[in-house]
Amino acid sequence: MVVIRLARGGAKKRPFYNMVVADSRARRSGRFVERIGFYNPVAAEHEEGLRVAMDRLTYWQQHGAQLSPTAARLVKQFTAKQAA
């Protein structure tokens, strides 16, 4: 099964997450198929904290990819921010 989830990067105490499309059997920060966005939880006010390529997200969802709970929450937050 293909899943859309977060892959952790960044330094110690400075997390940075890539939103990736990966096989569900792959490790959290291991092999992935495509990077479709990022999430920076410690971004400053003037920095971009979340970006998602919505066209690629819908493409993968149409092809059967499932969102992880955290990725689903972030996508919902991103679409609400775009609508406002």
MARDRENDO-867915 format. One record per residue: chain; z, y, x of N, C-alpha, C in turn. Coordinates in nm, 4 decimals, decimal comma, always signed. Layout:
BEGIN
- A|Z|Y|X|Z|Y|X|Z|Y|X $
...
// end
This chain:
BEGIN
- A|+0,0000|-0,1175|+0,0839|+0,0000|+0,0000|+0,0000|+0,0000|+0,1242|+0,0886 $
- A|-0,0692|+0,2261|+0,0432|-0,0757|+0,3531|+0,1152|+0,0259|+0,4481|+0,0540 $
- A|+0,0991|+0,5171|+0,1405|+0,2046|+0,6070|+0,0944|+0,1904|+0,7428|+0,1638 $
- A|+0,2263|+0,8476|+0,0911|+0,2279|+0,9828|+0,1465|+0,3742|+1,0163|+0,1704 $
- A|+0,4096|+1,0394|+0,2976|+0,5493|+1,0613|+0,3323|+0,5603|+1,1587|+0,4486 $
- A|+0,6845|+1,1865|+0,4893|+0,7101|+1,2779|+0,5998|+0,7329|+1,1996|+0,7287 $
- A|+0,6735|+1,2480|+0,8365|+0,6946|+1,1912|+0,9695|+0,7681|+1,2962|+1,0522 $
- A|+0,8819|+1,2590|+1,1060|+0,9644|+1,3552|+1,1767|+0,9113|+1,3839|+1,3165 $
- A|+0,9207|+1,5105|+1,3522|+0,8870|+1,5559|+1,4870|+0,9863|+1,6631|+1,5251 $
- A|+0,9568|+1,7395|+1,6271|+1,0462|+1,8468|+1,6665|+1,1536|+1,7988|+1,7622 $
- A|+1,2367|+1,8930|+1,8022|+1,3419|+1,8645|+1,8988|+1,4720|+1,8280|+1,8284 $
- A|+1,5692|+1,7913|+1,9074|+1,7015|+1,7613|+1,8547|+1,7575|+1,8867|+1,7882 $
- A|+1,8098|+1,8699|+1,6681|+1,8677|+1,9785|+1,5871|+1,7640|+2,0816|+1,5405 $
- A|+1,6339|+2,0572|+1,5642|+1,5258|+2,1456|+1,5194|+1,4171|+2,0597|+1,4541 $
- A|+1,4439|+2,0066|+1,3339|+1,3477|+1,9145|+1,2728|+1,2187|+1,9833|+1,2301 $
- A|+1,1122|+1,9081|+1,2359|+0,9804|+1,9502|+1,1897|+0,9143|+1,8246|+1,1358 $
- A|+0,8576|+1,8325|+1,0174|+0,8003|+1,7150|+0,9537|+0,6518|+1,7344|+0,9257 $
- A|+0,5726|+1,6338|+0,9584|+0,4322|+1,6305|+0,9199|+0,4213|+1,5470|+0,7932 $
- A|+0,3459|+1,5958|+0,6952|+0,3194|+1,5171|+0,5756|+0,1955|+1,4329|+0,6063 $
- A|+0,2136|+1,3015|+0,6050|+0,1072|+1,2111|+0,6478|+0,0768|+1,1063|+0,5416 $
- A|-0,0431|+1,0543|+0,5496|-0,0852|+0,9390|+0,4697|-0,0776|+0,8198|+0,5633 $
- A|+0,0013|+0,7195|+0,5249|+0,0228|+0,6057|+0,6144|+0,0326|+0,4770|+0,5349 $
- A|+0,0142|+0,3669|+0,6039|+0,0401|+0,2357|+0,5462|+0,1906|+0,2232|+0,5298 $
- A|+0,2347|+0,1672|+0,4200|+0,3779|+0,1597|+0,3928|+0,4515|+0,0716|+0,4925 $
- A|+0,3813|-0,0159|+0,5632|+0,4446|-0,1051|+0,6605|+0,4647|-0,0388|+0,7964 $
- A|+0,3991|+0,0765|+0,8184|+0,4123|+0,1460|+0,9467|+0,5479|+0,2140|+0,9571 $
- A|+0,5922|+0,2369|+1,0788|+0,7204|+0,3036|+1,1009|+0,7142|+0,4485|+1,0522 $
- A|+0,8305|+0,5077|+1,0322|+0,8395|+0,6430|+0,9761|+0,7562|+0,7439|+1,0541 $
- A|+0,7699|+0,7452|+1,1828|+0,6969|+0,8413|+1,2652|+0,5909|+0,7723|+1,3498 $
- A|+0,5441|+0,6585|+1,3032|+0,4461|+0,5811|+1,3782|+0,3036|+0,6120|+1,3371 $
- A|+0,2249|+0,5066|+1,3279|+0,0822|+0,5187|+1,2992|+0,0595|+0,5748|+1,1591 $
- A|-0,0382|+0,6647|+1,1458|-0,0745|+0,7186|+1,0161|-0,2249|+0,7334|+1,0071 $
- A|-0,2741|+0,7514|+0,8841|-0,4175|+0,7607|+0,8600|-0,4647|+0,9048|+0,8721 $
- A|-0,3913|+0,9966|+0,8089|-0,4324|+1,1369|+0,8070|-0,3114|+1,2267|+0,7896 $
- A|-0,3143|+1,3418|+0,8545|-0,2100|+1,4438|+0,8388|-0,2599|+1,5437|+0,7356 $
- A|-0,1818|+1,5640|+0,6288|-0,2281|+1,6527|+0,5213|-0,1414|+1,7764|+0,5032 $
- A|-0,0412|+1,7941|+0,5865|+0,0409|+1,9137|+0,5761|+0,1626|+1,9054|+0,6654 $
- A|+0,2506|+2,0052|+0,6487|+0,3739|+2,0054|+0,7263|+0,4857|+2,0705|+0,6465 $
- A|+0,6097|+2,0453|+0,6909|+0,7290|+2,1042|+0,6326|+0,8230|+2,1408|+0,7463 $
- A|+0,8627|+2,2685|+0,7498|+0,9540|+2,3169|+0,8516|+1,0800|+2,3661|+0,7815 $
- A|+1,1865|+2,2837|+0,7752|+1,3063|+2,3232|+0,7020|+1,3851|+2,4362|+0,7662 $
- A|+1,3620|+2,4654|+0,8928|+1,4348|+2,5725|+0,9605|+1,3457|+2,6930|+0,9888 $
- A|+1,2414|+2,7109|+0,9093|+1,1505|+2,8240|+0,9272|+1,2208|+2,9546|+0,8923 $
- A|+1,1903|+3,0584|+0,9666|+1,2444|+3,1905|+0,9378|+1,1737|+3,2489|+0,8154 $
- A|+1,2232|+3,3597|+0,7677|+1,1668|+3,4225|+0,6469|+1,0190|+3,4575|+0,6631 $
- A|+0,9799|+3,5037|+0,7794|+0,8412|+3,5470|+0,8007|+0,7483|+3,4321|+0,8411 $
- A|+0,8013|+3,3125|+0,8625|+0,7206|+3,1966|+0,9002|+0,6866|+3,1119|+0,7783 $
- A|+0,5757|+3,0409|+0,7885|+0,5354|+2,9489|+0,6823|+0,6166|+2,8207|+0,6958 $
- A|+0,6863|+2,7840|+0,5894|+0,7727|+2,6671|+0,5953|+0,7119|+2,5415|+0,5384 $
- A|+0,6076|+2,5564|+0,4556|+0,5485|+2,4408|+0,3892|+0,4004|+2,4653|+0,3668 $
- A|+0,3202|+2,3682|+0,4047|+0,1757|+2,3755|+0,3781|+0,1271|+2,2360|+0,3413 $
- A|+0,0475|+2,2281|+0,2355|-0,0088|+2,1013|+0,1913|-0,1567|+2,1236|+0,1587 $
- A|-0,2425|+2,0372|+0,2083|-0,3851|+2,0415|+0,1749|-0,4017|+1,9695|+0,0410 $
- A|-0,4024|+2,0469|-0,0672|-0,4030|+1,9882|-0,2013|-0,5288|+1,9059|-0,2288 $
- A|-0,6430|+1,9441|-0,1716|-0,7643|+1,8664|-0,1938|-0,7513|+1,7254|-0,1346 $
- A|-0,6933|+1,7150|-0,0150|-0,6736|+1,5838|+0,0465|-0,5649|+1,5044|-0,0248 $
- A|-0,4627|+1,5737|-0,0743|-0,3562|+1,5068|-0,1496|-0,4126|+1,4430|-0,2759 $
- A|-0,4928|+1,5164|-0,3513|-0,5503|+1,4604|-0,4734|-0,6487|+1,3479|-0,4409 $
- A|-0,7237|+1,3603|-0,3314|-0,8151|+1,2541|-0,2897|-0,7393|+1,1236|-0,2676 $
- A|-0,6301|+1,1308|-0,1916|-0,5551|+1,0098|-0,1613|-0,4844|+0,9543|-0,2838 $
- A|-0,4365|+1,0414|-0,3716|-0,3730|+0,9929|-0,4936|-0,4749|+0,9232|-0,5834 $
- A|-0,5979|+0,9733|-0,5879|-0,7027|+0,9081|-0,6663|-0,7381|+0,7715|-0,6088 $
- A|-0,7151|+0,7546|-0,4793|-0,7437|+0,6268|-0,4160|-0,6201|+0,5371|-0,4070 $
- A|-0,5158|+0,5691|-0,4824|-0,4024|+0,4794|-0,4965|-0,2806|+0,5077|-0,4112 $
- A|-0,2796|+0,6168|-0,3369|-0,1634|+0,6476|-0,2543|-0,0468|+0,6942|-0,3405 $
- A|+0,0731|+0,6511|-0,3053|+0,1945|+0,6893|-0,3777|+0,2727|+0,7896|-0,2941 $
- A|+0,3316|+0,8887|-0,3612|+0,4161|+0,9870|-0,2931|+0,5577|+0,9320|-0,2768 $
- A|+0,6179|+0,9576|-0,1621|+0,7594|+0,9255|-0,1457|+0,8389|+1,0274|-0,2279 $
- A|+0,9640|+0,9973|-0,2618|+1,0424|+1,0927|-0,3421|+1,0548|+1,2310|-0,2788 $
- A|+1,0760|+1,2373|-0,1485|+1,0883|+1,3662|-0,0805|+0,9544|+1,4395|-0,0779 $
- A|+0,8472|+1,3686|-0,0515|+0,7154|+1,4306|-0,0510|+0,6797|+1,4813|-0,1903 $
- A|+0,7169|+1,4076|-0,2942|+0,6906|+1,4511|-0,4310|+0,7662|+1,5796|-0,4628 $
- A|+0,8906|+1,5880|-0,4181|+0,9706|+1,7098|-0,4398|+0,9067|+1,8289|-0,3690 $
- A|+0,8592|+1,8102|-0,2471|+0,7976|+1,9187|-0,1721|+0,6645|+1,9616|-0,2318 $
- A|+0,5863|+1,8663|-0,2799|+0,4585|+1,9000|-0,3427|+0,4833|+1,9797|-0,4707 $
- A|+0,5835|+1,9401|-0,5468|+0,6189|+2,0135|-0,6684|+0,6620|+2,1558|-0,6334 $
- A|+0,7399|+2,1696|-0,5284|+0,7842|+2,3018|-0,4824|+0,6650|+2,3847|-0,4364 $
- A|+0,5699|+2,3225|-0,3661|+0,4521|+2,3941|-0,3153|+0,3631|+2,4409|-0,4294 $
- A|+0,3420|+2,3565|-0,5303|+0,2565|+2,3966|-0,6430|+0,3226|+2,5066|-0,7247 $
- A|+0,4546|+2,5026|-0,7385|+0,5250|+2,6100|-0,8105|+0,5135|+2,7416|-0,7347 $
- A|+0,5190|+2,7350|-0,6020|+0,5057|+2,8551|-0,5197|+0,3642|+2,9117|-0,5284 $
- A|+0,2641|+2,8228|-0,5343|+0,1250|+2,8675|-0,5449|+0,0957|+2,9301|-0,6806 $
- A|+0,1601|+2,8797|-0,7854|+0,1376|+2,9318|-0,9212|+0,2001|+3,0700|-0,9392 $
- A|+0,3065|+3,0973|-0,8646|+0,3765|+3,2253|-0,8792|+0,3059|+3,3388|-0,8085 $
// end
